[in-house]
Amino acid sequence: MAKKKKPEPKTEPTTGGKVGVYVCHCGGNISDAVDVEQVCAQARKIPGVVVARDNMFMCSDPGQEMIIEDLKSGLVDRVVVASCSPSLHETTFRSALARAGANPYVYEQANLREQVSWVHHGPAATSKASRLVAAAAAKAGQLKPLAPLRVEVQPRAAVIGGGVAGLKSALELAQRGQEVILLEKSPFLGGQVAQLDRLAPLGETAARIIGELAAAVLQHPAIKVYTCVQVEGFEGYIGNFKLKVIRRPPGGGEYAAQLSTLSQSGQGLGEFVPFVGLMPASIPETQEDIHLEAGVIILATGMRPYGPRTGEYGYQKFPQVVTLPEFIRLLAAAPPGDTLALEGRPIRGAALIHCVGSRQIPGVHEENEGGYLNEYCSRTCCGASLYAANLLRENYPQTRIFDFYRDIRTYGRGQEELYTQAAHNQAVFFRFEAGEEPQVLENPDPQGPPLLVRVQDVLTFGEEIEVPVDLVVLAVGQEPNPVADLVEKMKIPVAADRFLQEVHPKLRPVEVAVAGIFLAGACQAPFDVGETCAAAGAAAVKAAAILSRGYVELDPFVAEVDLSKCQGAGACVEACLADGALTMVELEVGGQKVKRAQVNPVLCIGCGACVAVCPENAINVQGWTLKQFESMVDMVVSDEYLEGA
C-alpha cells in the first residue's frame, strides 16, 4: 500500500524576524528522553531561525544570559525557549527579554517536559519535540511587539477576615503606608486563635497574640475595621474592585454564646476575652449597606476545626469524649491539683487520638455530610496534641496520658521537642494502622473508668490492647471555612481539599488565578500561627507592591476588533465568557449610526471564544492571531524542514 502523503503547507512558513531557539536539558528531565542536540539541529533548518542553542538549565542565570547576549548583539530579535511548562517560567524569560531591552512579548515557549519527556520515550519523544519547537518558531517569527495594558489602581486594600491572618495583613499594609479596609463577619476579631489558650510549641498566650495585634490594628489611622459584615456583591478587576457589603445585627444566635461570655466577663470594647476574641465596636442595631472600592483584595477567611460525626470515636455518644479545642477550654478552667478534675470528675487517665478528620481514606473512612473526605494531613494537630499532653502532665502529674497515633508529624522549629518532652513526661504511645483506628467503648467494669479504648498496637506487633480511661480527646484537623459565596462571586479556584488554591506553591504561593486577589493564612492550607503570619506578610508585600506603584501592567493577550471588518452581528458578545468584556456600542460610519463590537481589554480573558464565532473574521486575540495559529499548524504537518522528525 502506498504511504499516504502528508498535506503540504497552505502557505510558505516564512518568518518576519530573526528567531533564536534555546533548548533546555532541564537537568535531565528533558534530555533523558529527548535528543536535545538533534532538536537543535532540526531547528536550524527552519526559515527565520538564525541560532539554536542548548543549556542544562535555561532558567538559570547562565541560561538567561545566553538569551540576553544574543538579543543585545542583534543576532536575534525573536526568542523561543523549549523547556518546561510556561506556567512555571514564562514570566522568567519575558523578564530576561525586558532586561535585554527587547519587547517581552516577542517570545514563545515550547513545553518539552510535561508534553514530551514525561509522556514519551525513544525516537517518538525527539520527533515530537522537534515539531513543537518548529511550531513555536513559526509563530515567533510572526510575533509583533505589544504594549502591556496599564490600569490605574484604587489606593486601598480590602482584607476579608479578622483573624490572625487578616489582622497581620492589614497591619503590614498600613505600616507600608497603604490604606486598608478590614472586613469581619462576626462581631469579634481574633478568629480561631482566639478560641485557644496557649499556642504550641512555645506556649505564647492567645490573649497576648490577639490583644497586641488587634490593638495595633485598631489604633492605626490607615485601617478602617468593619465587623458584622457580609460581602454580598463583587465586581471589577485588579486595581478597581467594587464590593457591596451589608452590615447587620448578628442573627440566628450564631454568636449568642460568645456574646454571653463577653457580657459576663466585664470586659469592654477593645479588650480581649478568652475564647471569644476582641470586640472593636458595638453591634449594629439596623442593617447598613456599604459600597467599597479597592485596588487589591486579601482573602484571610481562615479555617475551622473538624466536627466529628455523632458516634465517631464515641463523640456525642459518651460525654467523656471531647475534641482537642474543647479540651483546651476545659483545661484552662480546671482547678489546680495533682489530678485533673473536669466538672467535678477526677481524670486519672486520658487518651489522645490523632488524625481525627485528617488523612481519611476513600473506601475506608465514612464520608462527611458534604460527601467529601479530608485526605490531607492537617499538620498542626500532632504538635498541638503533644503540647496539650505535656501541659496536662506537668500541671497534673497524677493524670496519665495514653497517645494513640498513626504517625507523629512534628515538623517545624521547636515541634520535635514536644514529642521528646511527652516521652520524658511518661506519656504512653500506641501506634495504629490506617483503617484500624482505635475503638472507643463503654467500659463493662462498673468499678473502673467509664471508657475503654481498644486498638491493635503496631509497636507490639499487632497485639490487641484495651486501655481504660476517664477521658478521650480527639485531635481534630483543620477544614477551610465555608466561603462558597465568595468563591462563586470572585471566581476563585478551589483545590480538591476545598482550600483556596494558589497559582503555584513555590513560585507564587499567595496569589490566585484572579489578578489582584491574594491569600493569607489557613484559607489555603492547614497552617499554624507562625506560618499564618508569614503568609499574611507575603500577601501584604505583594499587595503593597501594586498599591504603591499606583498602576498595574497586564499582559496584552486580549481580543482586538478590526472595525473595518466588523458588521455588528453580535455573535461575539453572546459567546463571550467574561461579563462586560465585549459589548455592542453605537458608532457613526459613513454618516450612519451602526453598532460595532467593543472590547474592554481589562476584563477580557483572551479565551478566543469571540474569534471562533465572528462571521467576518473581525476579531483576533493579540499574541495568538489566526495567522499565527495557521503557521504553527502548517509547520507541525510539514516534512520539508523536519526531515526524519
Secondary structure as GFF3:
##gff-version 3
##sequence-region A 1 645
A	DSSP	beta_strand	19	24	.	.	.	ID=ss1
A	DSSP	three_ten_helix	26	28	.	.	.	ID=ss2
A	DSSP	alpha_helix	36	43	.	.	.	ID=ss3
A	DSSP	beta_strand	49	55	.	.	.	ID=ss4
A	DSSP	alpha_helix	61	72	.	.	.	ID=ss5
A	DSSP	beta_strand	78	83	.	.	.	ID=ss6
A	DSSP	alpha_helix	86	99	.	.	.	ID=ss7
A	DSSP	beta_strand	107	111	.	.	.	ID=ss8
A	DSSP	pi_helix	113	117	.	.	.	ID=ss9
A	DSSP	alpha_helix	123	140	.	.	.	ID=ss10
A	DSSP	beta_strand	149	152	.	.	.	ID=ss11
A	DSSP	beta_strand	156	160	.	.	.	ID=ss12
A	DSSP	alpha_helix	164	175	.	.	.	ID=ss13
A	DSSP	beta_strand	179	183	.	.	.	ID=ss14
A	DSSP	three_ten_helix	191	195	.	.	.	ID=ss15
A	DSSP	beta_strand	198	199	.	.	.	ID=ss16
A	DSSP	beta_strand	204	205	.	.	.	ID=ss17
A	DSSP	alpha_helix	206	219	.	.	.	ID=ss18
A	DSSP	beta_strand	223	226	.	.	.	ID=ss19
A	DSSP	beta_strand	229	237	.	.	.	ID=ss20
A	DSSP	beta_strand	240	247	.	.	.	ID=ss21
A	DSSP	alpha_helix	256	265	.	.	.	ID=ss22
A	DSSP	beta_strand	272	273	.	.	.	ID=ss23
A	DSSP	beta_strand	277	278	.	.	.	ID=ss24
A	DSSP	beta_strand	288	294	.	.	.	ID=ss25
A	DSSP	beta_strand	296	299	.	.	.	ID=ss26
A	DSSP	beta_strand	303	305	.	.	.	ID=ss27
A	DSSP	three_ten_helix	312	314	.	.	.	ID=ss28
A	DSSP	beta_strand	321	323	.	.	.	ID=ss29
A	DSSP	alpha_helix	324	333	.	.	.	ID=ss30
A	DSSP	beta_strand	340	342	.	.	.	ID=ss31
A	DSSP	beta_strand	345	347	.	.	.	ID=ss32
A	DSSP	beta_strand	349	356	.	.	.	ID=ss33
A	DSSP	alpha_helix	381	395	.	.	.	ID=ss34
A	DSSP	beta_strand	400	405	.	.	.	ID=ss35
A	DSSP	alpha_helix	416	424	.	.	.	ID=ss36
A	DSSP	beta_strand	428	431	.	.	.	ID=ss37
A	DSSP	beta_strand	439	442	.	.	.	ID=ss38
A	DSSP	beta_strand	451	457	.	.	.	ID=ss39
A	DSSP	three_ten_helix	458	460	.	.	.	ID=ss40
A	DSSP	beta_strand	463	469	.	.	.	ID=ss41
A	DSSP	beta_strand	471	476	.	.	.	ID=ss42
A	DSSP	beta_strand	478	480	.	.	.	ID=ss43
A	DSSP	alpha_helix	484	490	.	.	.	ID=ss44
A	DSSP	beta_strand	517	519	.	.	.	ID=ss45
A	DSSP	alpha_helix	529	549	.	.	.	ID=ss46
A	DSSP	beta_strand	551	554	.	.	.	ID=ss47
A	DSSP	beta_strand	559	561	.	.	.	ID=ss48
A	DSSP	alpha_helix	571	575	.	.	.	ID=ss49
A	DSSP	beta_strand	582	589	.	.	.	ID=ss50
A	DSSP	beta_strand	592	599	.	.	.	ID=ss51
A	DSSP	alpha_helix	609	613	.	.	.	ID=ss52
A	DSSP	beta_strand	619	621	.	.	.	ID=ss53
A	DSSP	alpha_helix	626	637	.	.	.	ID=ss54
###
